[in-house]
Amino acid sequence: MIVEMGESIRLKKIKIVLLIIMSITLISGAILFILKGADKREKERILENANKNGYMIEFADDSSLFIEKQNAKFYYNVDFSGAFFDKCDILVEEKDVKVKEGNIVITIKDKDNNFVNVSIHDSRILIKEDGTEEDHFYSTFFTSNDEFDESSLVISEEKVDDEQKSKDAYKHVMDYLTPENLKYYYEQAKDICDHLNEK
């Protein structure tokens, strides 16, 4: 009798646990369904705003898009609450150089607390005057505020030689774009984001 009661209590506990698990699963499914619907409506609104403002949008995947404008691609993450600036890739060129393949891309990427990472990626294979090829692969970055001037470089005390590396990266980027150019692209990225999120 006591054994049967113990098994009965155990069965009730198992039923309660299963009921809780099923309830959580159903609630989670309902929330996901609602968020997907909101996400779809938000993407439709963003597309309408893009068309209204003359932007041609391409979706990189389900949760990100980009807009190509002149020599730059502006990337945005999208969720049920809107579009958020991710990064801007700017294609730059070096004058008087023969390039077999590859390119130079300067990327402005939002960080936190009004800071940005600016990176430069050089993937070129150059053709020298004597006809030989030279790999010119290079990648580096610096962090600064959104004024992009040298005095605003963020230097990490934890990283070895970070000050020199940041200054070298800054100088390398400045070979192609000025602080004003960087600010222009960054402000343009923010303006596009505002247009995409118009209510």
N, C-alpha and C positions, 0 to 999 in steps of 0.2 A: 504494500500500500504506500509506504513512504517512498519506495523506489519509483512507483508510478507517478506520484506527485512531483518528485524531483525531475523526472523526464518531461512531465507536462509543463512545468515551469521553464525548463530548458527549451522546449519547443516554442513556448510563447515568446521567450527572449529572442530566439532565432527568427520567428515571424516578425517581431517588432523591428529587428535589425534589417531584415529583408525589405520590410515596408519603408523604413527610413531610406535605404539605399535606392529603392525604386522611386520614391518621392524626390530625392535629390537629383536622380537621373532625369526625371520628367521635368523638373523645374529648370535644370541646366539646359535641356533641349529646348524648352520654351524660350529661355533667355537668348540662346544662340539664334533661334529662329527670328526673334524680334530684332536682335542686333544685325543679322544679315539683311533683314528688310530695311532697317534704318541705314545700313551701309550702302545698299543698292540705291535707295532714294538720295542719299548724300552724293554718291557718284553721279547720278543723273543731274542733280543740281549743279555740281561742279562742271559737268560737260556743258550744260546750258550756259553757265557763266563764262566758260572758256569761249564758246561760240559767240556769245554776245560781245566779248572783248577782243575777238579776232585771233584767238590762240588756237593752234592746231595741237591737240593732245594725242599722245601715244601712251598706252598703258604698258609699263615694263613688266608688270605682273598684277595679281589681284589687288595688291595693297600699295602700289606705287605707280606714278605716271611721270612723264617728262614732257617738256615743251622746248622745242628747238627754235632758237631765235638768233639769226646771224651766225656767229661762230661759237655760240654757247648752248649748252643743254641745261635746263633747270629741272631738277628732280624734286618731287614732292611725295610724301607718304600720305595715304588717304585712309581714313577710318570713318566710323559712323558720326564723328563730330566735325569732320572737315578735312582740309588739306593742310599739310605742315611742310614747310621748307626743309629739305634734307641737304641738298648740295647743288652746286653749279659747276659744271665742267666747261672750261674755256679753252678752245683750241688756239694755240699761238704758233707762230713761225719764226724761224731765225733767217735773217736775210743773207744772201750770198752764200748759201750752203746747198749742195746737191744731196737730196735725200732719196735713197733707194726705197725705203719703206719705213713705216712708223710715224710717230708724231710727238708733239709736246702738248701735254694737257695740264693746265693749272686748275686745281679744284678748291673751291671755297665751301667749307662744310660747317654748318652750325654746330657749336659746342653748347656749353651751358653758361649761364650768367653773363650774357652778351659777349661771349668770346667765340672766336672762329678758328678753325684750323685751315691753313692755306698750304696746299701741297703742290709739288710739281713732279710730274712723271714724264720722263723722256725715254721713249721706246724706239728711237730712230737708229737706222743703219745708214751711215753717211758714206758718200762716195768722195774720196779725197782727190786732189788734183792729179795724182799719178794713176788714178783709176782703181786703186785698192779700196776695200770696204773697211769701215771702222764702226764697231758696235758702240753706241753712245748711250747705253742704258743707264738711267739715273733716276733716283726717287728720294725726295726729302720733304720735310714740312716744317712750318713754324706755327705757333699759336699767338694770337694777338686779340686786341679788342676790335670793334667794327670800324675803327678809324684807319687801321692798316698801316700806321706809321711805325718806324723802327723803335721809337721810344715806348711803344705799347706792347712789345714782345713779352710774352709770358715765359719766364725762365723757371725750370724745375730744379730745385736744389738736390733732388734725389737722383737725377740723371747725370751721368758723367759727361762733362763738356757740353752741357745743354746750351749754355749761353753762346759758345762759339758755333755750335751746330745750327742754332736758331738764326744767328746773324748770317751765316753762310747761306742757309736756305732762303732767308729774306733777300739777300743780295742776288741770288740766282733768279728768284721770282721777279725782282725789279729789273732784271735784264730784258723782260718781256712786257711787264705791266707795271704801271705806277700805282701808288696808293689810291689816287683818284679813280683809276680804272677799276681797281678791285672794289672800291666803294660803290662805283656805278653799277657793277654787276650784282653786288650784294643787295643794294637798294632795289634794283630791278627785280631780283628774285623775291624780295619781300612784297613789292607792289603786285607782282603776278599772284602771289599767295593771297593777298587781300582781295584781288579781283575774283579769284576762284571761290573764295569763301563768302562773297556777297550774299546777303539774305534776300 
